[in-house]
Amino acid sequence: SNAVSYGKEGGNKLKLTLHQDRQGTGTVEDDGIGISRDDQVHIWERFYRVDASRTGKEEGLHSGLGLSMVKWIAQAHGGNVRVESELGKGSCFTFELKFNLILIFMEYIILTNKE
């Protein structure tokens, strides 16, 4: 939801790639406000939120738990997640996981339901 909340309308992308070794790479990219280098090291902490006045969004819409949960889930499954971001230009989150049949099925659904 962060890519939708902080990106411009229609300015986010989701890409899933399966590799032959059953590793998967996914990226979620937006063209939003970006995350400063100082904040990037903290966004994985539970309840951490970048200054709400900088985002221009209403207070209380985000709990600061989402990215910490993403990192925990990725690591619990032998994967990882990282961010590349620049203030004013947006963010790109990349996650790497071993894919099982359920995730392969989800990719199939996403690809067959493109508009």
Secondary structure, DSSP 8 states (H G I E B T S, - for coil): -HHHHHS-TT-EEEEEEE-TTSEEEEEEEE-SS---HHHHTTTTSTT----HHHHTS-TTS--S-HHHHHHHHHHHTT-EEEEEEETTTEEEEEEEEE--HHHHHHHHHHHHT--
